[in-house]
Amino acid sequence: MAAETIPAGSTTDGAIQVGQPTDARIGAIASYDVADFPVPHGREEDWRFTPLERLRGLHDGTAEATGGVRVEVSAPEGVTVETVDRTDPRLGKAGKPVDRVAAQAYSSFEKASVVSVAKETVLTEPVRISVHGEGGTAYGHQVVEVGAFAEAVVVIDHTGDATLAANVEYLIGDGAKLTVVSIQDWDDTAVHAAQHTALVGRDATFKSVVVTFGGDLVRLHPRVIYGAPGGEAELYGLYFTDNGQHQEHRLFIDHDTPHCRSNVAYKGALQGKDAHAVWIGDVLIRAAAEGTDTYELNRNLVLTDGARVDSVPNLEIETGEIVGAGHASATGRFEDEQLFYLMARGIPADEARRLVVRGFFAELVQQIGIPELEERLIAKIEAELEASVA
């Protein structure tokens, strides 16, 4: 199948631009065929922050599928769970891969997991998808399909050890509501690269909460495409980057349809030598997308020396007929004044540190809406902090 080029643009400094030439990050090749993508060398805009040698060959075709991941789905009534082969017409429906690793994953997987929620079904319990790495290299593909006017919450929990490249598709029907919580709680030796693509139907609502803690290298590429007017997308994320970890989140929201809305808020905390977090937020408002309302935010809290953050928001607007558009990015060190304020009121230093970081993440954790999962994530944050103090 031939590759296509997505005509759009962006800037490297985060400024709003109108009618500028296309940029590599948004004017990207989209193809199911890995041969349509050149092998990256680290100088390309899409790859300049990624330590390619730590991808273990996922980017250059040398990573053979020697291992596996175990996928288990727990679903309430009204949900259909299938394992399908590559001929299933739902695969690739949300959108094509837009980089070489995603195309390699699409070309290499053997079976895909499809979770379907019937139209007009309102789930009272979340669907839980467990992806557990069992060592070696694996390629995966998952589809979550929510029928018209249905409502569902899906939790995708990644654990264990693996070198995994995957594509995840979300198909949200007209008037449907889907919330997805994707947790990357890998062992410290894991490598995970994935493209998440959501196709949002007419008057549908999509909420994504991405939580990244574990892994040696995690590189996620969430994308939102609107299939009809009235769609809404909320993308939230939190990440805690520790010693030597590389965690990269590259978002793209394609407003090519009138009267749609998007909101992005990602927050990260970093600690330890060579901890590296990358956040790229690309939002494109095409000429046809009148009535668009969009905003994106990234905040980073650097807890120790030796950590590095690269945060790049990009917003391109090709029409002046919009409701609103904006972005913001800020990275700051842990404030000694905040610590002193709490300690002056009798709170021990370690507890004060935990309170500040918990407060920093609180609004994003609350977006999950599953109490036991929220408690687990708060406990994980505190465990990370305690490990740094020990």
C-alpha positions as CSV (number, residue, x, y, z in Angstrom):
1,M,0.0,0.0,0.0
2,A,1.4,3.4,-1.0
3,A,2.5,5.9,1.6
4,E,0.7,9.2,1.9
5,T,2.0,12.6,3.1
6,I,0.0,14.5,5.7
7,P,0.1,18.1,4.6
8,A,0.6,20.3,7.6
9,G,3.2,22.2,9.5
10,S,4.7,23.2,12.8
11,T,7.5,25.3,14.3
12,T,10.4,24.5,16.5
13,D,10.0,27.4,19.0
14,G,6.3,26.9,19.9
15,A,5.1,30.1,18.3
16,I,1.8,30.3,16.5
17,Q,2.2,30.3,12.7
18,V,-0.2,30.7,9.9
19,G,0.4,29.4,6.4
20,Q,4.0,28.3,7.0
21,P,5.7,25.4,5.1
22,T,5.1,21.9,6.4
23,D,7.3,20.6,9.1
24,A,8.6,17.0,9.4
25,R,6.8,16.3,12.7
26,I,3.3,17.1,11.3
27,G,3.8,16.7,7.6
28,A,4.7,13.1,8.2
29,I,4.7,10.1,6.0
30,A,1.8,7.7,6.9
31,S,2.0,4.2,5.7
32,Y,1.5,0.6,6.8
33,D,4.7,-0.5,5.0
34,V,8.0,-0.2,6.9
35,A,9.9,0.2,3.7
36,D,8.3,3.6,3.2
37,F,10.2,5.0,6.1
38,P,14.0,5.6,6.1
39,V,16.0,4.3,9.0
40,P,16.4,7.1,11.5
41,H,19.9,8.3,12.4
42,G,19.0,10.7,15.2
43,R,19.3,13.9,13.3
44,E,15.7,13.9,12.1
45,E,13.3,16.2,14.0
46,D,11.1,13.2,15.1
47,W,14.1,11.4,16.5
48,R,16.6,14.0,17.7
49,F,15.7,13.5,21.4
50,T,15.6,9.7,21.3
51,P,18.7,7.5,22.1
52,L,18.3,5.2,19.2
53,E,20.9,2.7,20.5
54,R,18.5,2.0,23.4
55,L,15.7,1.0,21.1
56,R,17.4,-2.4,20.6
57,G,16.8,-2.5,16.9
58,L,13.1,-1.6,16.8
59,H,13.9,1.3,14.5
60,D,16.2,-0.3,11.9
61,G,14.7,-3.8,11.3
62,T,17.2,-5.8,13.3
63,A,14.9,-6.6,16.2
64,E,13.5,-10.1,15.6
65,A,10.4,-11.3,17.5
66,T,12.1,-13.6,20.0
67,G,9.9,-13.1,23.0
68,G,6.4,-12.3,23.9
69,V,3.8,-10.4,25.9
70,R,0.9,-12.0,27.6
71,V,-2.4,-10.1,27.0
72,E,-5.3,-10.8,29.3
73,V,-8.6,-9.0,29.2
74,S,-11.2,-8.8,32.0
75,A,-14.5,-7.3,30.7
76,P,-18.0,-6.9,32.0
77,E,-21.2,-7.9,30.2
78,G,-21.8,-6.1,27.0
79,V,-18.1,-6.3,25.9
80,T,-16.8,-8.6,23.1
81,V,-13.2,-9.7,23.3
82,E,-11.6,-11.2,20.2
83,T,-8.2,-12.3,18.9
84,V,-8.1,-11.7,15.2
85,D,-5.6,-12.1,12.4
86,R,-4.2,-9.4,10.1
87,T,-7.2,-9.5,7.7
88,D,-9.7,-8.1,10.1
89,P,-11.1,-4.9,8.6
90,R,-11.0,-3.0,11.9
91,L,-7.2,-3.1,12.0
92,G,-5.7,0.2,10.8
93,K,-9.1,1.9,10.6
94,A,-8.1,4.7,13.1
95,G,-5.1,5.7,11.0
96,K,-1.8,4.6,9.5
97,P,1.6,4.4,11.3
98,V,3.5,7.6,11.1
99,D,7.1,6.5,12.0
100,R,9.3,3.5,11.3
101,V,8.8,1.8,14.6
102,A,5.0,1.9,14.4
103,A,5.2,0.7,10.8
104,Q,7.5,-2.1,11.9
105,A,5.1,-3.1,14.6
106,Y,2.2,-3.1,12.1
107,S,4.2,-5.2,9.6
108,S,5.4,-7.7,12.3
109,F,2.4,-8.6,14.6
110,E,0.7,-11.9,14.0
111,K,-2.5,-11.6,16.1
112,A,-4.4,-8.6,17.4
113,S,-6.7,-8.1,20.3
114,V,-10.0,-6.4,19.6
115,V,-12.2,-5.2,22.5
116,S,-15.7,-4.1,21.3
117,V,-18.4,-2.3,23.3
118,A,-21.8,-2.6,21.7
119,K,-23.7,0.5,20.7
120,E,-25.8,2.2,23.4
121,T,-24.1,0.0,26.1
122,V,-23.1,1.9,29.3
123,L,-20.5,0.0,31.2
124,T,-20.6,0.3,35.0
125,E,-17.2,-1.4,35.4
126,P,-14.0,-0.8,33.6
127,V,-12.5,-3.1,31.0
128,R,-9.1,-4.2,32.2
129,I,-6.4,-5.1,29.7
130,S,-3.2,-6.6,31.2
131,V,-0.1,-6.5,29.0
132,H,2.7,-8.4,30.8
133,G,6.2,-8.7,29.2
134,E,7.8,-12.1,29.4
135,G,11.2,-11.1,28.0
136,G,12.6,-10.8,24.5
137,T,11.2,-8.7,21.7
138,A,7.5,-8.6,20.7
139,Y,5.2,-6.7,18.4
140,G,1.6,-6.0,19.3
141,H,-1.7,-4.5,18.1
142,Q,-4.8,-3.6,20.0
143,V,-8.1,-2.1,19.0
144,V,-10.7,-0.7,21.3
145,E,-14.0,-0.1,19.5
146,V,-16.9,1.7,21.2
147,G,-20.3,1.7,19.4
148,A,-22.5,4.7,18.9
149,F,-23.8,6.3,22.2
150,A,-22.0,3.7,24.3
151,E,-19.9,4.6,27.4
152,A,-16.8,2.8,28.6
153,V,-13.7,3.0,30.7
154,V,-10.7,0.9,29.6
155,V,-7.5,0.4,31.7
156,I,-4.4,-0.9,29.8
157,D,-1.7,-1.9,32.3
158,H,1.8,-2.7,31.1
159,T,4.1,-4.6,33.5
160,G,7.0,-7.0,33.3
161,D,10.0,-6.9,31.0
162,A,10.0,-6.8,27.2
163,T,11.2,-4.9,24.2
164,L,7.8,-4.0,22.7
165,A,6.6,-2.1,19.7
166,A,2.9,-1.7,19.3
167,N,0.0,0.1,17.8
168,V,-3.2,0.8,19.8
169,E,-6.3,2.1,18.0
170,Y,-9.4,3.7,19.6
171,L,-12.6,3.8,17.5
172,I,-15.2,6.0,19.2
173,G,-18.6,5.9,17.6
174,D,-21.0,8.9,17.2
175,G,-22.1,10.2,20.5
176,A,-20.0,7.7,22.4
177,K,-17.8,8.3,25.4
178,L,-14.5,6.5,26.0
179,T,-12.0,7.0,28.8
180,V,-8.6,5.1,28.4
181,V,-6.0,4.9,31.2
182,S,-2.7,3.6,29.8
183,I,-0.2,2.7,32.6
184,Q,3.5,2.0,31.8
185,D,4.7,0.3,35.0
186,W,7.4,-1.7,33.3
187,D,10.4,-3.2,35.0
188,D,13.5,-0.9,34.7
189,T,14.9,-3.0,31.8
190,A,12.0,-2.7,29.5
191,V,11.7,-0.8,26.2
192,H,8.3,0.3,25.0
193,A,7.5,2.2,21.8
194,A,3.9,2.7,20.7
195,Q,1.5,4.8,18.6
196,H,-1.9,5.4,20.1
197,T,-4.4,6.6,17.5
198,A,-8.0,7.7,18.3
199,L,-10.6,8.3,15.7
200,V,-13.4,10.4,17.3
201,G,-16.9,10.3,15.9
202,R,-19.6,12.9,15.7
203,D,-20.3,14.5,19.1
204,A,-18.2,11.8,20.7
205,T,-15.9,12.3,23.7
206,F,-12.5,10.7,24.2
207,K,-10.4,11.0,27.3
208,S,-6.9,9.6,27.6
209,V,-4.8,9.4,30.8
210,V,-1.3,8.2,30.1
211,V,0.8,7.3,33.2
212,T,4.5,6.4,32.8
213,F,6.7,5.2,35.6
214,G,8.8,2.2,34.5
215,G,11.0,1.2,31.7
216,D,14.5,1.9,30.5
217,L,13.1,3.7,27.5
218,V,9.4,4.5,26.8
219,R,8.4,6.4,23.7
220,L,4.7,7.0,23.2
221,H,3.0,8.8,20.3
222,P,-0.7,9.6,21.1
223,R,-2.7,10.9,18.1
224,V,-6.2,12.2,17.7
225,I,-8.2,12.4,14.5
226,Y,-11.7,13.7,14.2
227,G,-14.1,11.8,11.9
228,A,-17.0,14.3,12.2
229,P,-18.0,17.7,13.8
230,G,-18.6,18.0,17.5
231,G,-15.9,15.6,18.8
232,E,-14.1,16.3,22.0
233,A,-10.7,15.0,23.2
234,E,-9.0,15.4,26.5
235,L,-5.4,14.1,26.8
236,Y,-3.9,13.9,30.3
237,G,-0.6,12.5,31.3
238,L,1.8,12.1,34.2
239,Y,5.3,10.7,34.2
240,F,8.0,10.2,36.9
241,T,11.4,9.9,35.3
242,D,14.1,8.3,37.5
243,N,17.9,7.6,37.2
244,G,18.9,6.9,33.6
245,Q,15.3,6.6,32.3
246,H,14.2,8.1,29.0
247,Q,10.5,8.8,28.8
248,E,9.2,10.5,25.7
249,H,5.6,11.5,24.9
250,R,4.9,13.0,21.4
251,L,1.3,14.1,20.9
252,F,-0.4,15.2,17.7
253,I,-4.0,16.5,17.5
254,D,-5.3,16.9,14.0
255,H,-8.1,19.4,13.9
256,D,-9.3,18.9,10.3
257,T,-13.0,19.0,11.1
258,P,-15.2,22.0,12.2
259,H,-16.4,22.6,15.7
260,C,-14.3,20.1,17.6
261,R,-12.4,20.6,20.9
262,S,-9.2,19.4,22.5
263,N,-7.5,19.9,25.8
264,V,-4.0,18.6,26.7
265,A,-2.4,18.6,30.2
266,Y,0.8,16.6,30.9
267,K,2.9,16.9,34.0
268,G,6.2,15.2,34.9
269,A,8.6,14.9,37.8
270,L,12.3,14.0,37.3
271,Q,15.0,12.9,39.7
272,G,18.4,11.3,39.5
273,K,21.4,11.3,37.2
274,D,20.6,11.2,33.4
275,A,16.9,11.1,33.9
276,H,15.5,12.5,30.6
277,A,11.9,13.4,29.8
278,V,10.7,14.6,26.4
279,W,7.3,16.1,25.7
280,I,6.3,17.2,22.2
281,G,2.8,18.7,21.8
282,D,1.7,19.3,18.2
283,V,-1.7,20.7,17.4
284,L,-2.8,21.6,13.9
285,I,-5.9,23.5,13.1
286,R,-6.5,23.1,9.4
287,A,-8.3,25.6,7.2
288,A,-11.5,23.7,7.2
289,A,-11.6,23.4,11.0
290,E,-13.7,26.5,11.9
291,G,-15.0,26.7,15.4
292,T,-12.1,24.8,16.9
293,D,-11.3,25.2,20.6
294,T,-7.9,23.9,21.8
295,Y,-5.3,24.3,24.5
296,E,-2.2,22.3,25.6
297,L,-0.1,22.5,28.7
298,N,3.1,20.8,29.9
299,R,4.6,21.3,33.4
300,N,7.8,19.7,34.7
301,L,9.2,19.6,38.2
302,V,12.9,18.8,38.5
303,L,13.6,17.3,41.9
304,T,17.4,16.8,41.7
305,D,20.5,17.8,39.7
306,G,21.4,15.7,36.7
307,A,17.9,15.5,35.2
308,R,17.0,17.0,31.8
309,V,13.7,18.0,30.3
310,D,12.9,18.9,26.6
311,S,9.4,20.4,26.3
312,V,8.2,21.7,22.9
313,P,4.6,22.8,22.3
314,N,3.7,23.5,18.7
315,L,0.5,25.1,17.5
316,E,-0.3,25.9,13.8
317,I,-3.5,27.7,12.8
318,E,-4.6,27.8,9.2
319,T,-8.0,29.6,9.8
320,G,-8.9,32.6,11.9
321,E,-12.4,31.4,12.5
322,I,-11.8,29.6,15.8
323,V,-13.1,29.7,19.3
324,G,-9.7,29.7,21.0
325,A,-6.2,28.2,20.8
326,G,-3.2,28.4,23.1
327,H,-0.4,26.5,24.8
328,A,2.0,26.7,27.7
329,S,5.1,25.0,28.9
330,A,7.2,25.4,32.0
331,T,10.0,23.5,33.7
332,G,11.1,24.4,37.2
333,R,13.2,23.1,40.1
334,F,11.8,21.9,43.4
335,E,11.4,25.1,45.4
336,D,13.3,25.1,48.7
337,E,10.9,27.8,49.9
338,Q,8.0,25.4,49.7
339,L,9.9,22.9,51.7
340,F,10.9,25.4,54.3
341,Y,7.3,26.7,54.6
342,L,6.0,23.2,55.4
343,M,8.9,22.3,57.7
344,A,8.4,25.5,59.6
345,R,5.0,24.2,60.5
346,G,6.4,21.0,62.0
347,I,6.2,18.7,58.9
348,P,9.4,16.5,58.5
349,A,11.4,17.2,55.3
350,D,10.6,13.8,53.7
351,E,6.9,14.2,54.3
352,A,6.9,17.8,53.1
353,R,8.6,16.7,49.9
354,R,5.9,14.1,49.3
355,L,3.1,16.6,49.9
356,V,4.5,19.0,47.3
357,V,4.9,16.3,44.6
358,R,1.5,14.8,45.4
359,G,-0.1,18.3,45.1
360,F,1.7,18.8,41.8
361,F,0.2,15.6,40.3
362,A,-3.2,15.6,42.2
363,E,-5.4,17.2,39.4
364,L,-4.2,14.6,36.9
365,V,-4.5,11.6,39.1
366,Q,-8.1,12.7,39.8
367,Q,-8.9,12.5,36.1
368,I,-8.7,8.7,36.3
369,G,-11.9,8.3,38.3
370,I,-11.1,4.8,39.6
371,P,-10.3,5.1,43.3
372,E,-8.2,2.0,43.7
373,L,-6.2,2.9,40.7
374,E,-5.6,6.4,41.9
375,E,-4.4,5.1,45.2
376,R,-2.0,2.7,43.5
377,L,-0.5,5.5,41.5
378,I,-0.1,7.8,44.5
379,A,1.6,5.0,46.3
380,K,3.9,4.5,43.3
381,I,4.8,8.2,43.3
382,E,5.6,8.0,47.0
383,A,7.7,4.9,46.6
384,E,9.7,6.7,43.9
385,L,10.3,9.6,46.3
386,E,11.3,7.3,49.2
387,A,13.8,5.5,47.0
388,S,15.5,8.7,46.1
389,V,15.8,9.6,49.8
390,A,17.1,6.2,50.9
